[in-house]
Amino acid sequence: MTTTPRPYCEDFPRRVQIVEVGTRDGFQAVEGWIPTATKAGILKGLITAGLRHFEATSFVSPRAVPQLRDGAALLAELGAPKGVMLSALVPNLRGAEAAIAAGVGAMVVFVSASESHNLKNLNRSRAESLAALAEVRTRAAGAGVPVQGAIATAFGCPFEGDVPVAAVLEIARAYHAMGIRRLTLGDTTGMATPPLVRERVQALDAALPDMEIALHFHNTRGVGLANVMAGLEAGVWIYESSVAGLGGCPFAPGATGNICTEDLVYLLHECGVETGVDLEALCAVAREVERVIGRPLPGQVMKAGPRLQTADMDSVRTACG
Ligand code: ZN
């Protein structure tokens, strides 16, 4: 692992936690069936590369997301690797029961900051969602399973446009009142920009100082890693990303991949921020994921290599002969 000896910015966190969401946010949009053993093999490769936090699958309706219908089998195949947190996305009480039965490490519940997206995605209002999620939280607490809250469209909505910071705060407060202390701001359709990241993180820090914040960016408009820099500047130390840049929400028009895990790790290491991840091993898994999916994926460092990976001069033809 290569890290610069001095941090790029003294105010950046020294170490960040990366939550790999590729097998959930990425695979949910893949149509062809990926066998459970293949999914498990990818997750095991990522664990070997040093990743420790995963949103591995979801317990949503198999009709809505057939690719993730093997959530329980996947968790069973992985067992309980030491020091690894395997969480799953859970939309309702039925999903929570399935996740608890499958031995999930943590549950992630979600609601959209925008009413239109929530209606489209979950077919209910935000208030109805929050009431249902309070029941999930109570059930999970009874089973000793931690619950994390996510806010979709936290930086903008494909149907409504701008999402007021007040809407984000309102949901964050509702989660807080349920006893939830970890919040993910989801940039579902890649509408976040560095100023919006700073504004929302600062507002949340001021309103709910004991809420841990994670950032979940999609690279839809090419500024995903710039948003990470804004997050680091604002003190955020948890980021969600997908190996090889997999991703895309099936219920949001034009949604593309998450920020790419190996590109994120490369950037962080170059800025002197530790991740605990072996970049070379991670790139090998990313190339394997590309083979599994069978088409080119957006990750860039897996193709170019890190900046100091030099080429043999004889291996490259000069442009002008
Ligand atoms: Zn996402």
Residues whose N, C-alpha, C, O or C-beta is under 5 A from the ligand:
A	BS01	ZN	D25 T188
